[in-house]
Amino acid sequence: MMMMRRDLMNILSCPHCQGELELKMATDNDEEIVDGTLLCVSCGRSYQIEDGIPNLLPH
């Protein structure tokens, strides 16, 4: 199964305001994020990562 790679955090941005996303409450290994929450530091919206897949659909 393909998981979200940690190095993708450098290119992801909030789909609502294009702000920087910060990883919160993650279950991961050294290179991949399995579950967690991406939080926008600009607008405060949050996006879930479940089974290695980030859900970045706007609310």
VEXPA-983264 format. One record per atom (N, C-alpha, C, O, CB): residue in one letter; x, y, z. Coordinates in steps of 0.1 Angstrom, whole numbers, padded with zeros to 4 digits, always signed. Glycine has a CB too. Example, Ala and Ser with C-alpha at 12.3 -4.5 7.8 and 13.67 -1.06 7.14 Angstrom:
<sites>
A+0132-0057+0078
A+0123-0045+0078
A+0132-0033+0078
A+0142-0033+0085
A+0113-0045+0090
S+0128-0022+0071
S+0137-0011+0071
S+0129+0000+0079
S+0134+0011+0080
S+0141-0006+0057
</sites>
This chain:
<sites>
M+0008-0012+0000
M+0000+0000+0000
M+0009+0012+0000
M+0019+0013+0007
M-0010+0000+0012
M+0005+0022-0008
M+0013+0035-0009
M+0008+0045+0002
M-0004+0047+0003
M+0011+0041-0023
M+0017+0050+0010
M+0014+0059+0020
M+0018+0073+0016
M+0026+0075+0007
M+0020+0055+0034
M+0014+0083+0024
M+0018+0097+0021
M+0032+0099+0026
M+0035+0096+0038
M+0008+0107+0028
R+0041+0102+0017
R+0055+0104+0021
R+0057+0117+0029
R+0051+0127+0026
R+0064+0104+0008
R+0065+0117+0039
R+0068+0128+0047
R+0073+0140+0039
R+0071+0152+0042
R+0078+0125+0058
D+0081+0138+0029
D+0087+0148+0021
D+0077+0156+0013
D+0080+0167+0007
D+0098+0143+0012
L+0064+0151+0011
L+0054+0158+0004
L+0049+0171+0012
L+0043+0180+0007
L+0042+0149+0002
M+0052+0171+0025
M+0048+0182+0034
M+0054+0195+0028
M+0049+0206+0031
M+0053+0180+0048
N+0065+0194+0021
N+0072+0206+0015
N+0064+0213+0004
N+0066+0224+0001
N+0086+0203+0011
I+0055+0205-0003
I+0049+0210-0014
I+0033+0212-0012
I+0027+0218-0020
I+0051+0201-0026
L+0028+0206-0002
L+0013+0207+0000
L+0010+0221+0006
L+0018+0226+0014
L+0009+0196+0010
S-0002+0226+0002
S-0007+0238+0008
S-0022+0237+0010
S-0028+0228+0004
S-0003+0250-0001
C-0028+0246+0018
C-0042+0246+0021
C-0050+0248+0008
C-0047+0258+0001
C-0045+0256+0031
P-0059+0240+0004
P-0067+0242-0008
P-0076+0254-0007
P-0081+0259-0017
P-0075+0230-0011
H-0079+0259+0005
H-0088+0270+0007
H-0080+0284+0005
H-0085+0293-0002
H-0094+0270+0021
C-0069+0285+0012
C-0062+0298+0012
C-0047+0297+0007
C-0040+0307+0007
C-0062+0304+0026
Q-0043+0285+0004
Q-0029+0283+0000
Q-0019+0285+0011
Q-0007+0287+0008
Q-0026+0291-0012
G-0023+0285+0023
G-0014+0286+0035
G-0006+0274+0037
G-0009+0263+0032
G-0022+0290+0047
E+0004+0275+0046
E+0012+0264+0050
E+0005+0254+0058
E-0003+0258+0067
E+0025+0269+0057
L+0007+0241+0056
L+0000+0231+0064
L+0011+0225+0074
L+0022+0223+0070
L-0005+0219+0055
E+0006+0223+0086
E+0014+0217+0096
E+0008+0204+0100
E-0004+0202+0102
E+0015+0227+0109
L+0017+0194+0102
L+0013+0180+0106
L+0010+0180+0121
L+0019+0183+0129
L+0023+0170+0101
K-0002+0175+0125
K-0005+0173+0139
K-0010+0159+0141
K-0016+0153+0132
K-0016+0184+0143
M-0008+0154+0153
M-0013+0141+0157
M-0011+0130+0147
M-0021+0125+0142
M-0028+0142+0161
A+0001+0127+0144
A+0004+0117+0133
A+0008+0104+0138
A+0015+0103+0148
A+0014+0123+0124
T+0004+0093+0131
T+0009+0080+0132
T+0018+0078+0120
T+0013+0079+0108
T-0002+0069+0134
D+0031+0076+0122
D+0040+0075+0110
D+0051+0065+0113
D+0053+0060+0124
D+0045+0088+0107
N+0059+0063+0102
N+0072+0057+0104
N+0082+0067+0099
N+0079+0079+0098
N+0073+0043+0096
D+0094+0064+0097
D+0104+0074+0094
D+0101+0082+0081
D+0105+0094+0081
D+0118+0067+0092
E+0095+0076+0071
E+0093+0083+0058
E+0079+0085+0054
E+0076+0093+0045
E+0100+0076+0047
E+0070+0078+0060
E+0056+0078+0056
E+0046+0081+0067
E+0048+0078+0079
E+0052+0065+0049
I+0036+0089+0064
I+0025+0093+0074
I+0013+0084+0071
I+0008+0083+0060
I+0021+0108+0072
V+0009+0076+0081
V-0002+0067+0080
V-0015+0074+0083
V-0024+0073+0075
V+0000+0055+0090
D-0016+0080+0095
D-0028+0087+0099
D-0024+0100+0106
D-0013+0101+0112
D-0037+0079+0109
G-0033+0110+0105
G-0030+0123+0112
G-0039+0134+0107
G-0049+0132+0101
G-0016+0127+0110
T-0035+0146+0111
T-0043+0158+0107
T-0033+0169+0102
T-0022+0171+0107
T-0050+0164+0119
L-0037+0175+0091
L-0030+0186+0085
L-0037+0199+0089
L-0049+0200+0087
L-0028+0185+0070
L-0030+0208+0096
L-0037+0220+0100
L-0031+0232+0093
L-0019+0234+0092
L-0035+0222+0116
C-0039+0241+0087
C-0035+0253+0080
C-0031+0263+0091
C-0039+0267+0099
C-0046+0258+0071
V-0019+0268+0090
V-0014+0278+0100
V-0021+0292+0097
V-0020+0301+0105
V+0001+0279+0100
S-0026+0294+0085
S-0032+0307+0081
S-0047+0308+0085
S-0051+0317+0092
S-0030+0309+0066
C-0055+0298+0080
C-0069+0300+0082
C-0075+0290+0092
C-0086+0291+0096
C-0076+0297+0069
G-0067+0281+0097
G-0071+0272+0108
G-0079+0259+0104
G-0083+0251+0112
G-0079+0279+0117
R-0081+0258+0091
R-0089+0246+0086
R-0080+0233+0088
R-0068+0234+0088
R-0093+0247+0071
S-0086+0222+0090
S-0079+0210+0092
S-0083+0199+0081
S-0095+0200+0077
S-0081+0204+0106
Y-0074+0191+0078
Y-0076+0180+0068
Y-0071+0167+0073
Y-0060+0167+0079
Y-0070+0184+0054
Q-0078+0157+0072
Q-0075+0144+0078
Q-0066+0136+0068
Q-0067+0136+0056
Q-0087+0136+0081
I-0057+0128+0074
I-0049+0118+0067
I-0054+0105+0072
I-0052+0102+0084
I-0033+0120+0068
E-0059+0096+0064
E-0064+0083+0068
E-0059+0072+0059
E-0059+0073+0047
E-0080+0082+0068
D-0053+0062+0065
D-0047+0051+0057
D-0037+0056+0047
D-0036+0051+0036
D-0058+0043+0050
G-0029+0067+0051
G-0019+0072+0042
G-0024+0081+0031
G-0016+0086+0023
G-0012+0061+0036
I-0037+0085+0031
I-0042+0093+0020
I-0047+0106+0026
I-0056+0106+0035
I-0054+0086+0013
P-0042+0118+0022
P-0047+0130+0027
P-0059+0134+0020
P-0060+0134+0008
P-0036+0141+0025
N-0069+0139+0028
N-0082+0143+0022
N-0081+0159+0022
N-0084+0165+0032
N-0094+0139+0030
L-0077+0164+0010
L-0076+0178+0009
L-0087+0185+0001
L-0086+0196-0004
L-0063+0181+0002
L-0099+0178+0001
L-0110+0185-0005
L-0115+0196+0004
L-0116+0195+0016
L-0122+0174-0007
P-0118+0208-0002
P-0123+0219+0006
P-0136+0216+0013
P-0144+0208+0008
P-0125+0232-0003
H-0137+0222+0025
H-0150+0219+0033
H-0162+0226+0026
H-0173+0225+0031
H-0148+0225+0047
</sites>
